[in-house]
Amino acid sequence: MRSIRPLLAAASAVAALTLTATACGPTEDTAGGDKPTAVTPSADGKIKIPDDLKDRLKEHGIDVDKWRGGEWKNWDRDKWLREAKDFVNPIIEDLWDPDRMRDAERPDKPVEEEDISGDKGVTDPTPAKVPAKAVRPPYHQSSPASGKVFFDGPEGSMVCSATVVKDPAHPGRSNMVWTAGHCVHAGQKGGWYRNIAFVPSYNDASRPTSALENATREEIAPYGVWWSDWAQTSQQWIDEGGQTGGKGAPYDFAVLHVTPEKGGNGKSLEETVGSALPVEFNAPAVPKIASMTATGYPAGKPFDGQKMFQCADKPGRLSIKASQPTMYRIGCTMTGGSSGGGWVATGKDGQPALVSNTSIGPVTAGWLAGPRLGPEAKALYEGVSKKYANQ
């Protein structure tokens, strides 16, 4: 979740650590150029990087051997791959060990209280706080599609929340994950984050933090670590996004395509966890929704990011900018780290569906806001699915 603070300019109703999604949707070209290529360990345990990916890195003056040996830690402007077509995320086996996962920080900065004028669109009164409730363990039974996204940025290892979603091209065999845009790309002043990986049902048994200090990787990540071999967020975020200001928050969503770190057993992510949510791109307007449930791993105080929580509330409306879609807003005390976590409501067919994701919220942790998924999000989602339709 991106925290928010007052803004001096009335043109921006909310300041936030937030990202955006593609206004015109991804295509074979705009979503990243040539067909994406998975990067897998070779038989000797070393990273085997395809030639086309090597060439792309070389175009940016990046030495492949140095990259996998630690050059990825170089966040110089000219080394920070920015454009959609520049996304590369070579698997580095065992990089995300239990200690590194446990110590990953939420991707936001503490800021002051929000100041929402609502003068740019329809904004309902601030919702009452809804205390986040702990999800009943084991998580793979209570919320099997939920998990955590880990990634590296200039400030260190960071974490968000995410949801396994269905893949139209591979019914029952999805390798697609939904999260927030600001969990994959730094926006206007940066580029793609690195070492992006998804861990479904992180800390499945809800062990206390003290017990995790000696936990094995299998105990923390019972369904494995899944590396993102492709990611897509909005062009608005890539062009305009920033850590504060709220720009693009109505488009703050992203889709990952993932692959198992160690080859797996031939099963997809959906088959492995036993669940994937459909995505509803034309969810009802706020007055017609009785309740939404947001799920995530809040990491800001009083939480520590090690356990899964949920909030359920009837949504209200939050307008950031009149020319952009009005966002959903619910009362919830979850904090940073819950960013990207799925919001679920009853879909048109009467079954649970993902209708939004956590995007922004105040430092006081009284509410969360998420984008209303429309044609832009649908184009992004279908574009990622199409890329892997024949694989």
Secondary structure, 3 states (H helix, E strand, C coil): CEEECCCCCCCCCCCCCECCCCCCCCCCCCCCCCCCCCCEECCCCCEECCHHHHHHHHHCCCCHHHHHCCHHHCCCHHHCCCCHHHCCCCCCCCCCCHHHHHHCECCCCCCCCCCCCCCCCCCCCCCCCCCCEECCCCHHHHCCCEEEEEEEECCEEEEEEEEEECCCCCCCCCCEEEECHHHCECCCCCCECEEEEEEECCCCCCCCHHHHCCCCHHHHCCCCCEEEEEEECCHHHHHHCECCCCCCHHHCCEEEEEEECCCCCCCCHHHHHCCCECECCCCCCHHHCCCEEEEECCCCCCCCCCCCEEEEECCEEECCCCCCCCEEEEECCCCCCCCCCEEEEECCCCCEEEEEECCEEECCCCEEEECCCCHHHHHHHHHHHHHCCCC
